Amino acid sequence: MKILICDYKEPMDRDLNLEINHIKKELPGSEIECYLYDGDKQQLFNKIKEVDALITAYLEVDEELLLHAPNLRMVSIEANGYNSVDLEAIQRHGVGLTCIEEYCTNEVADHTLTLALSVIRKINCYQNDMRVNKVYLFNNHQGLFHLEGKVWGIIGYGKIGRAVAKRAKAFGCKVIAYDPYLKEADVPLVELEELYQTSSIISLHTLLNEETYHMINKESLSLMKEKPVIINVGRGSLIDEIALIEALDNNIIYGAGLDVFENEESDVLAKSPFLERLDVVITPHIAFYSDESMEECARITAYNTIHYLKNEFDKIKRIVYKPN
């Protein structure tokens, strides 16, 4: 059994033994190779041609790759989302696809609140006052507000959305949610237009697909009467970043907390217009991160792979696609 762990530099820059040890224990004699993909497609094709299973988080799994992987039985995605995978190509080639259903719910929910509070309390502004300008004044900035009684609109009311709701309610917020896949929930479900019009805080917890791509855009921003704080811990392309900057410049929204971006390559982020904005709190896609979540992520990914290769499909956390 040959298993390839392959990805770009950042997701590979960690202790891969977390996955390897689980696999070796359950699939003794299996051959496991770790390969840092640097953009050399031919080298990647050489690595994958005899592989039975591929473990990755962000590697593009498309028609071209699959044509060079005739033995590939399954792809195990080390994340909740799988938008880097061409689902139609996977199905054409009869390759199984699994992903992680849950491993960092509390971390992402905590980070959502952290970003929201940091924006509302203007932490960037006061940090800049003290660290850069050597100014120590409580009233140097205006517009701060408390959460008690404010409407928090949640887009995507899955496990993370519900965990955010629990925390927002603890601060006294009225929580509403938009989720077209739900008929009922423990908070009022509303249409997007109402959520945009009435929310003082809007947080995004939905998957990226054709329907949600740039769902925060010039048109939706124009509906936001309460000048809300916008928090994105989902996927960068949920937001049209140019439209967001225009909304910030025109005082249409209060501020933003962004953990994800449309392009997360280091050289692109180094030139991001968000870097210099005090009304935007940014973090480098870390909402999921803790020691516990990394161990859980590796464990679930490894066992998704193990169970699939052993045909123990009922034990897999989430199967996106399995050939008949």
C-alpha positions as CSV (number, residue, x, y, z in Angstrom):
1,M,0.0,0.0,0.0
2,K,1.5,3.3,-1.1
3,I,0.4,6.6,0.5
4,L,1.6,10.1,-0.4
5,I,1.3,13.0,1.9
6,C,1.7,16.0,-0.4
7,D,1.1,19.7,-0.1
8,Y,2.5,23.2,-0.4
9,K,5.2,24.5,2.0
10,E,3.0,25.9,4.8
11,P,0.8,22.9,5.5
12,M,3.9,20.6,5.2
13,D,5.9,22.6,7.7
14,R,4.9,20.7,10.8
15,D,5.2,17.3,12.5
16,L,3.9,14.8,9.8
17,N,4.5,11.9,12.2
18,L,1.1,12.8,13.7
19,E,-0.4,11.1,10.6
20,I,2.4,8.7,9.8
21,N,2.4,6.9,13.2
22,H,-1.4,6.3,13.0
23,I,-1.1,4.8,9.5
24,K,1.9,2.6,10.3
25,K,0.1,1.3,13.4
26,E,-3.1,0.4,11.5
27,L,-1.5,-0.5,8.1
28,P,1.8,-2.2,8.9
29,G,4.0,-2.5,5.9
30,S,2.5,0.4,4.1
31,E,4.9,2.7,2.2
32,I,4.4,6.4,3.2
33,E,6.2,9.3,1.4
34,C,6.0,13.0,2.3
35,Y,6.5,15.3,-0.7
36,L,6.7,19.1,-0.6
37,Y,5.1,20.3,-3.8
38,D,7.0,23.3,-5.2
39,G,5.2,23.7,-8.4
40,D,7.1,21.1,-10.4
41,K,4.2,19.2,-11.9
42,Q,6.3,16.6,-13.6
43,Q,7.9,15.6,-10.4
44,L,4.5,15.5,-8.7
45,F,3.2,13.2,-11.5
46,N,6.2,10.9,-11.0
47,K,5.5,10.7,-7.3
48,I,1.8,9.9,-7.6
49,K,1.8,7.4,-10.5
50,E,1.9,4.3,-8.2
51,V,0.1,5.8,-5.2
52,D,-3.0,4.2,-3.6
53,A,-4.0,7.1,-1.4
54,L,-3.2,10.9,-1.4
55,I,-3.4,13.0,1.8
56,T,-3.5,16.7,1.2
57,A,-5.2,19.9,2.3
58,Y,-4.7,22.4,-0.6
59,L,-3.1,20.5,-3.5
60,E,-5.2,20.9,-6.7
61,V,-6.7,17.5,-7.5
62,D,-7.8,17.9,-11.1
63,E,-8.1,16.0,-14.3
64,E,-4.4,16.4,-15.2
65,L,-3.3,15.0,-11.8
66,L,-5.7,12.1,-11.9
67,L,-4.6,11.1,-15.4
68,H,-1.2,10.5,-13.9
69,A,-2.5,8.5,-10.9
70,P,-3.9,5.2,-12.4
71,N,-3.7,3.4,-9.0
72,L,-5.2,6.1,-6.9
73,R,-8.1,4.8,-4.8
74,M,-8.9,7.8,-2.6
75,V,-8.0,11.3,-1.7
76,S,-8.1,12.3,2.0
77,I,-8.5,16.0,2.4
78,E,-7.0,17.3,5.6
79,A,-9.6,20.1,6.1
80,N,-13.3,20.7,6.3
81,G,-13.5,22.2,2.8
82,Y,-12.5,20.5,-0.5
83,N,-12.8,23.3,-3.0
84,S,-9.3,22.4,-4.4
85,V,-10.8,19.2,-5.7
86,D,-12.5,18.8,-9.1
87,L,-15.4,16.7,-8.0
88,E,-16.5,15.8,-11.6
89,A,-12.9,14.6,-12.4
90,I,-12.9,12.6,-9.2
91,Q,-16.1,10.9,-10.1
92,R,-15.0,10.2,-13.7
93,H,-11.9,8.5,-12.5
94,G,-13.7,6.5,-9.8
95,V,-11.6,7.9,-6.9
96,G,-13.0,8.2,-3.4
97,L,-12.9,11.5,-1.5
98,T,-13.0,12.1,2.2
99,C,-12.6,15.1,4.4
100,I,-12.8,16.2,8.0
101,E,-16.2,16.9,9.4
102,E,-15.1,18.5,12.6
103,Y,-11.8,19.1,14.4
104,C,-11.6,22.8,15.3
105,T,-15.1,24.0,16.1
106,N,-14.2,25.6,19.4
107,E,-11.0,27.2,18.0
108,V,-12.8,28.9,15.1
109,A,-15.7,30.0,17.3
110,D,-13.3,31.5,19.8
111,H,-11.3,33.2,17.1
112,T,-14.5,34.7,15.6
113,L,-15.3,36.3,18.9
114,T,-11.7,37.4,19.3
115,L,-11.7,39.2,15.9
116,A,-15.1,40.8,16.5
117,L,-14.1,42.1,19.9
118,S,-10.8,43.4,18.6
119,V,-12.5,45.4,15.9
120,I,-15.3,46.7,18.1
121,R,-12.8,47.7,20.9
122,K,-10.5,49.3,18.3
123,I,-7.5,47.3,19.5
124,N,-5.5,48.1,16.4
125,C,-5.9,51.8,17.0
126,Y,-4.9,51.7,20.7
127,Q,-2.0,49.4,20.0
128,N,-0.8,51.8,17.3
129,D,-1.2,54.8,19.7
130,M,0.9,53.1,22.4
131,R,3.5,51.2,20.4
132,V,4.1,53.7,17.5
133,N,2.8,57.1,18.6
134,K,3.6,56.7,22.4
135,V,0.1,58.1,23.1
136,Y,-1.8,56.9,26.3
137,L,-5.3,58.3,26.0
138,F,-8.6,56.4,26.5
139,N,-10.7,58.8,24.4
140,N,-8.4,59.1,21.4
141,H,-10.9,57.1,19.4
142,Q,-14.7,57.2,19.2
143,G,-17.4,54.8,18.1
144,L,-16.7,51.9,20.4
145,F,-19.8,50.0,21.5
146,H,-20.8,47.0,23.7
147,L,-22.4,43.8,22.4
148,E,-25.3,43.7,24.7
149,G,-28.5,43.9,22.7
150,K,-26.8,44.0,19.3
151,V,-27.9,41.7,16.5
152,W,-25.3,39.1,15.4
153,G,-26.0,37.7,12.0
154,I,-24.4,34.3,11.3
155,I,-24.1,33.0,7.7
156,G,-23.8,29.3,7.7
157,Y,-25.4,27.7,10.8
158,G,-23.5,24.5,11.1
159,K,-21.4,23.3,14.1
160,I,-19.2,26.4,14.0
161,G,-22.1,28.8,13.5
162,R,-23.9,27.3,16.4
163,A,-20.7,27.5,18.6
164,V,-20.4,31.2,17.7
165,A,-24.1,31.7,18.5
166,K,-23.6,30.2,22.0
167,R,-20.7,32.7,22.6
168,A,-22.5,35.7,21.1
169,K,-25.6,35.0,23.3
170,A,-23.3,35.0,26.4
171,F,-22.5,38.6,25.5
172,G,-26.1,39.4,25.3
173,C,-26.5,39.5,21.5
174,K,-29.7,38.7,19.6
175,V,-28.5,36.0,17.2
176,I,-30.1,35.4,13.8
177,A,-28.8,33.1,11.0
178,Y,-29.0,32.4,7.3
179,D,-28.6,28.8,6.2
180,P,-30.6,27.6,3.1
181,Y,-30.0,24.0,4.1
182,L,-31.9,24.3,7.4
183,K,-35.7,24.5,8.0
184,E,-35.4,25.2,11.7
185,A,-32.8,26.1,14.3
186,D,-32.5,27.3,17.8
187,V,-32.2,30.9,16.5
188,P,-34.4,32.7,14.0
189,L,-33.6,31.8,10.4
190,V,-33.9,34.8,8.1
191,E,-33.2,35.6,4.5
192,L,-29.9,37.2,3.6
193,E,-31.4,40.6,2.9
194,E,-32.9,40.8,6.4
195,L,-29.6,39.6,7.9
196,Y,-27.6,42.3,6.0
197,Q,-30.1,45.0,6.9
198,T,-30.4,44.3,10.7
199,S,-27.1,43.0,11.9
200,S,-24.4,44.9,13.8
201,I,-22.0,42.0,13.5
202,I,-21.9,39.6,10.5
203,S,-19.8,36.4,10.7
204,L,-19.2,34.0,7.8
205,H,-19.1,30.3,8.4
206,T,-20.2,28.8,5.1
207,L,-18.4,26.7,2.5
208,L,-17.1,28.4,-0.7
209,N,-19.0,27.4,-3.8
210,E,-20.6,29.0,-6.8
211,E,-23.5,30.3,-4.7
212,T,-21.3,31.8,-2.0
213,Y,-18.5,33.2,-4.1
214,H,-18.3,37.0,-3.4
215,M,-21.5,36.9,-1.5
216,I,-20.2,39.9,0.4
217,N,-20.1,42.3,-2.5
218,K,-20.9,45.9,-3.5
219,E,-24.6,45.1,-3.7
220,S,-24.9,43.3,-0.3
221,L,-22.7,45.9,1.4
222,S,-25.1,48.6,0.3
223,L,-27.9,46.8,2.3
224,M,-26.0,47.0,5.6
225,K,-27.9,49.8,7.4
226,E,-26.3,49.2,10.8
227,K,-22.7,49.7,9.6
228,P,-21.7,46.2,10.8
229,V,-18.5,44.5,11.7
230,I,-17.8,41.8,9.2
231,I,-15.9,38.7,10.3
232,N,-14.6,36.1,7.8
233,V,-13.1,32.9,9.2
234,G,-14.5,30.8,6.3
235,R,-12.9,31.2,2.9
236,G,-11.3,34.4,1.5
237,S,-13.4,34.4,-1.7
238,L,-16.6,34.7,0.2
239,I,-15.8,38.4,0.1
240,D,-15.1,40.7,-2.8
241,E,-12.1,42.4,-1.2
242,I,-12.2,45.4,-3.5
243,A,-15.8,46.1,-2.6
244,L,-14.9,45.6,1.1
245,I,-12.2,48.2,0.9
246,E,-14.6,50.7,-0.8
247,A,-17.1,50.1,2.0
248,L,-14.6,50.8,4.7
249,D,-13.4,53.9,2.9
250,N,-17.0,55.2,2.6
251,N,-17.9,54.3,6.2
252,I,-20.5,51.8,5.1
253,I,-19.3,49.3,7.6
254,Y,-17.6,49.7,11.0
255,G,-14.7,47.5,10.4
256,A,-13.6,43.9,9.6
257,G,-11.8,40.9,11.1
258,L,-10.2,38.7,8.4
259,D,-8.5,35.4,9.0
260,V,-8.7,34.4,5.3
261,F,-8.0,36.1,2.0
262,E,-8.7,35.6,-1.6
263,N,-5.0,35.0,-2.3
264,E,-3.0,33.7,0.6
265,E,0.4,33.5,-1.1
266,S,3.0,35.3,1.1
267,D,4.2,37.7,-1.6
268,V,0.6,38.7,-2.4
269,L,-0.3,39.2,1.3
270,A,2.8,41.2,1.9
271,K,1.3,43.9,-0.5
272,S,-2.3,43.6,0.8
273,P,-4.1,46.9,1.4
274,F,-5.5,45.5,4.6
275,L,-2.1,45.5,6.3
276,E,-2.1,49.3,6.9
277,R,-5.7,49.6,7.9
278,L,-6.4,50.1,11.6
279,D,-10.1,49.3,11.0
280,V,-9.3,45.8,9.9
281,V,-7.9,43.1,12.3
282,I,-6.0,40.5,10.3
283,T,-4.6,37.0,11.2
284,P,-2.8,34.5,8.9
285,H,-5.5,31.8,8.5
286,I,-5.1,30.6,12.1
287,A,-8.7,30.3,13.3
288,F,-8.4,26.5,13.3
289,Y,-5.1,26.4,15.1
290,S,-4.3,24.9,18.5
291,D,-2.1,22.0,19.7
292,E,-5.3,20.0,20.3
293,S,-6.9,20.8,16.9
294,M,-3.7,19.9,15.0
295,E,-3.5,16.5,16.7
296,E,-7.2,15.9,16.0
297,C,-6.9,17.0,12.4
298,A,-4.0,14.6,11.8
299,R,-5.8,11.7,13.6
300,I,-9.0,12.1,11.7
301,T,-7.3,12.4,8.3
302,A,-5.1,9.4,9.0
303,Y,-8.1,7.2,10.1
304,N,-10.2,8.4,7.1
305,T,-7.4,7.1,4.9
306,I,-7.0,3.9,6.9
307,H,-10.7,3.0,7.0
308,Y,-11.1,3.7,3.3
309,L,-8.2,1.5,2.3
310,K,-9.5,-1.2,4.6
311,N,-13.0,-0.8,3.2
312,E,-14.4,0.2,6.6
313,F,-16.5,2.9,5.1
314,D,-18.9,3.1,8.1
315,K,-16.1,4.3,10.3
316,I,-15.1,7.3,8.1
317,K,-15.9,10.7,9.5
318,R,-17.1,12.1,6.2
319,I,-17.2,10.6,2.8
320,V,-17.7,13.2,0.1
321,Y,-17.7,10.6,-2.8
322,K,-17.3,6.9,-3.0
323,P,-17.5,5.0,-6.3
324,N,-20.2,2.3,-6.4
